[in-house]
Amino acid sequence: MRIDAISVWTGKAAAWLILGLMLLVCGEVFKRYILNMPTAWIFDASNMLYGSLFMLAQAALDLILYILFFLPGIAALIYAGYDYAALSWRIGEHSTVTAEGPPLYFFKTVIPVAGALVIFQGLAEILRCIICLKTGAWPARLKDVEEIDVVAEQLAHSEHLDQETREAALERAQDIDRAARQRGLGGESRE
């Protein structure tokens, strides 16, 4: 995808900011302590470079945002949702839309339960951020259904293909899938 390619290019370009920041800081240390000639603009420039690195460092930024905003927000949802559902259970709340409305406490219990499920996923995302910061690569995610599995299933049930044609078509689909995955990882395809 083009978005993945833009992200990969941006990450590689941002990596050069580290070199620029290091040269700038080393130059300032040399000028300040060896030549006794500090430069005011280098302080501003190093802050700008560091700020740019911070904003472009996706895993670190994700981690900070998860901790500062996501966890407190979802924790508040769980807390408020629990109170909301508990009150509904205590009063035996039923819908007032119809004469004998169904109970609402089961439905309102979904709020804290959904919040708990979302927070578990958030914790998994936080772990992914930490792993990415340590290893430099995002951990793989689970997939519901691989596209190749769907192609294989469709080919298996086709009445108009012999076994050799099915195998050739599946092999070609796997080649296309491998090439697409390679491009998604930022590498060149073999075709």
N, C-alpha and C positions, 0 to 999 in steps of 0.2 A: 504494500500500500504506500501511497505517496506520503501519508502522515507519518508512518514508521520511518520512511527514508528521511523526512525532515527532522524527526526526533534524533535519529542516528547522526545526521550531519551536525545538528545543533550541539549534541553531546561532544562530538569530536572537536568542534570549533571552540566550545567552552573549555575543553581541556587545555587549549593553548593559553587561556587566560591565567591558568596556574603558573605557567612559565613566565608570563609577563609580570604577574604579581611578585613572583620570587625575584626576578631581576630588578624590579622597581624597589622592593624592600632592601635587597642586598646593596643596591646602589645608594640608597638613602643612608643605610648603616655606614657604608664606607665614607660617604661625604660628611656625615654628621660626626663620626667618631675619629676618623683618620685625618680628614682634611679640615675638620671643624667648620664646615659650610653647609648647615642644614637647609633643606628646601621645603618651603611651605606647600607648594602644589603637589608634591609627591604624597603627602598625607591624604589629600583629597582624592588623588588618582588611585591610591591603594584602597581607599574605602569604596570607591566606585567599582573597582575590579573585584574586590571581595564581595560586595553586594551583588554584583552580576553573577559571580560563581554560586553564591548562596541561592539565588532565585533559579538558576539553571540546574542546580544539583537536585534532580527529581526525587531520588530516594530520601535524601535528607529532608527536603521540604515536605514531602508526603508524611514522613515520620513526625515531624514537628506539628503539622496540621492535624494529623490523627490524634496526637496527644492533647493539643490545645483546644481543638474544636469538636472533633468527632466524638471522642470518648465522653467528655462532659455533656454534650448534647444528647447523645443516646442514653447516657445514664439518667439524665433528667426525664427523658421520655419513659424509661422503664419505671422510674420512681413515681411520676405522675400517673402513668398508666396503671400501675399497681394499685394506687389509691382509688382511682376511678373504677377499676374492676372490683376491688374489695367492697366499696360502697354499694355497687350494683348487686353483689352477692348478698350483702347484709340485708338490704331492703327487698330482695327478691324481685328486682326490677323486670318489668315486662314492657313490651312495646305498647304504646297507646294509640297507634294508628288504626288498629282493628279492635273489635269488641273483646276478643280473647287473644290479645297479642302474645306472640311467642316470647320466651325469656330472653333478655338482653345480656345477662351476666356472662353467658358463654362467649358471646360476640365481643364484649368488652375485655374479656380475658385475653383475647388475641393481641391487644395492644402491648402489654408487658412481655408476652411470649415472643411477639415479632421483634420487639426491641432487644430481647436477649439474643435472638438469632442473629440480628444485625450486629450486635456488639461482638459476638463470637467471630463473625466474618471480619469485622474491623481488627480484632486481635490477630487474625491470620494475616491481614494486610500489613499490620505493624511488624510481624515477624518477617514477612517478605521484604519489607524496607530494611530491616536490620541485616538480613542475609545479603541483600544487594549491597549494602554499605560495606560489609565485611569481604564479600567475594568479588564484587564488581559486576555481578550478573543477576538478573531477576530470576527467581525460582519459577519453574514451570507451573502452570495451573492445570487443574483437571478439566477434561473436556467431556461434554455430555455424549456426543456422537462424533466420531471421526467421519469426514466426508468420504474417505475411501471405503469405510464400512458400508455406507449407503450405496456407493457404486457397486461394490461386490454383491450386496444383497439384490440389487436390481438386475445385475448380470446373471446371477444364479437362477433367477426366476424367468429369464427370457427364454421363450420357446423357439426363437428364430436364430439362435446362435449355437454353433457347435462348441465343444470344450476348448479347442485350440484358439478359436476366436475370442471366447470369454477370457482366457488367460492372457492373450495379447492385449485386449482392451483394458484389463485390470492392471497389467504391467505399465501400459501407457499412462493410465490415470495415476498410478503411484509415482511415475517419473515427473508428471506435472505437479503433483502434490509436493514432492521433494524439492523441485525447483522453486515453487512458491514459498516454501518454508525457508529455503536458503536466502531468497531475496528478502524475506521478512526479517531475517537475522542480520541483514546488512551485507551479506556476501554476494558474490556473483553467481549466477546459475551456470550450470555446465552446458547449457544449450545455446 
